Amino acid sequence: MKQFFHHLICCLAIAWTSEAFAYNTATHAQVLTTQAVIRSLLQTDASVLRNLGLDKGVADESQKFPNSNTDHG
């Protein structure tokens, strides 16, 4: 019985101090958003991008909408 309480206290201490990185904003941006784009029509049907006026793939960071204003000043 004493060993049970020792294990219980250790488990509670570990659970109490652990961080859950799955809900971190950066995790969502890197993992979930990327997977959503990969599985969407943007990745599987090239005509969708062309219809939006985009000429590069979804993974290309230089991709901009035709009316994107790069001057913010």
C-alpha positions as a LaTeX table, in Angstrom:
\begin{tabular}{lrrr}
\hline
Residue & $x$ (\AA) & $y$ (\AA) & $z$ (\AA) \\
\hline
Met1 & 0.00 & 0.00 & 0.00 \\
Lys2 & 2.86 & 2.36 & 0.83 \\
Gln3 & 4.40 & 1.67 & $-2.58$ \\
Phe4 & 1.08 & 2.46 & $-4.29$ \\
Phe5 & 0.92 & 5.90 & $-2.67$ \\
His6 & 4.56 & 6.53 & $-3.56$ \\
His7 & 3.84 & 5.76 & $-7.24$ \\
Leu8 & 0.69 & 7.83 & $-7.14$ \\
Ile9 & 2.52 & 10.85 & $-5.74$ \\
Cys10 & 5.28 & 10.49 & $-8.35$ \\
Cys11 & 2.76 & 10.29 & $-11.19$ \\
Leu12 & 0.85 & 13.31 & $-9.91$ \\
Ala13 & 4.08 & 15.30 & $-9.56$ \\
Ile14 & 5.09 & 14.49 & $-13.14$ \\
Ala15 & 1.63 & 15.28 & $-14.50$ \\
Trp16 & 1.47 & 18.55 & $-12.57$ \\
Thr17 & 4.79 & 19.87 & $-13.89$ \\
Ser18 & 4.50 & 18.67 & $-17.50$ \\
Glu19 & 3.71 & 21.07 & $-20.31$ \\
Ala20 & 1.40 & 20.18 & $-23.16$ \\
Phe21 & 3.00 & 21.46 & $-26.35$ \\
Ala22 & 0.21 & 20.12 & $-28.57$ \\
Tyr23 & $-1.88$ & 23.21 & $-27.84$ \\
Asn24 & 0.94 & 25.66 & $-28.47$ \\
Thr25 & 0.19 & 28.11 & $-31.31$ \\
Ala26 & 3.48 & 27.34 & $-33.04$ \\
Thr27 & 2.65 & 23.63 & $-33.04$ \\
His28 & $-0.65$ & 24.32 & $-34.76$ \\
Ala29 & 0.96 & 26.56 & $-37.35$ \\
Gln30 & 3.69 & 24.11 & $-38.19$ \\
Val31 & 1.82 & 20.84 & $-38.05$ \\
Leu32 & $-1.93$ & 21.20 & $-38.32$ \\
Thr33 & $-2.07$ & 24.07 & $-40.80$ \\
Thr34 & 0.51 & 22.42 & $-43.03$ \\
Gln35 & $-1.41$ & 19.13 & $-43.00$ \\
Ala36 & $-4.67$ & 20.93 & $-43.75$ \\
Val37 & $-3.16$ & 22.62 & $-46.81$ \\
Ile38 & $-1.56$ & 19.40 & $-48.04$ \\
Arg39 & $-4.93$ & 17.62 & $-47.92$ \\
Ser40 & $-6.96$ & 20.48 & $-49.36$ \\
Leu41 & $-7.86$ & 21.24 & $-52.96$ \\
Leu42 & $-5.11$ & 23.86 & $-52.97$ \\
Gln43 & $-2.58$ & 21.03 & $-53.12$ \\
Thr44 & $-4.49$ & 18.40 & $-55.09$ \\
Asp45 & $-6.12$ & 20.53 & $-57.81$ \\
Ala46 & $-3.82$ & 23.05 & $-59.53$ \\
Ser47 & $-6.76$ & 24.79 & $-61.22$ \\
Val48 & $-7.96$ & 26.08 & $-57.82$ \\
Leu49 & $-4.78$ & 28.13 & $-57.38$ \\
Arg50 & $-4.96$ & 29.42 & $-60.96$ \\
Asn51 & $-8.60$ & 30.44 & $-60.44$ \\
Leu52 & $-7.48$ & 32.45 & $-57.40$ \\
Gly53 & $-4.84$ & 34.22 & $-59.51$ \\
Leu54 & $-1.93$ & 32.40 & $-57.90$ \\
Asp55 & 0.86 & 30.99 & $-60.04$ \\
Lys56 & 3.09 & 29.19 & $-57.52$ \\
Gly57 & 2.58 & 26.19 & $-55.28$ \\
Val58 & 1.16 & 26.49 & $-51.78$ \\
Ala59 & 4.54 & 25.69 & $-50.22$ \\
Asp60 & 6.27 & 28.58 & $-52.02$ \\
Glu61 & 6.67 & 31.38 & $-49.46$ \\
Ser62 & 6.99 & 33.99 & $-52.21$ \\
Gln63 & 3.42 & 33.24 & $-53.32$ \\
Lys64 & 1.32 & 36.42 & $-53.16$ \\
Phe65 & $-2.19$ & 37.30 & $-54.21$ \\
Pro66 & $-2.19$ & 39.54 & $-57.30$ \\
Asn67 & $-3.44$ & 42.51 & $-55.26$ \\
Ser68 & $-1.02$ & 41.98 & $-52.35$ \\
Asn69 & 0.63 & 45.22 & $-51.32$ \\
Thr70 & 4.18 & 44.60 & $-50.18$ \\
Asp71 & 4.68 & 48.26 & $-49.29$ \\
His72 & 3.38 & 48.86 & $-45.79$ \\
Gly73 & 4.66 & 52.40 & $-45.51$ \\
\hline
\end{tabular}
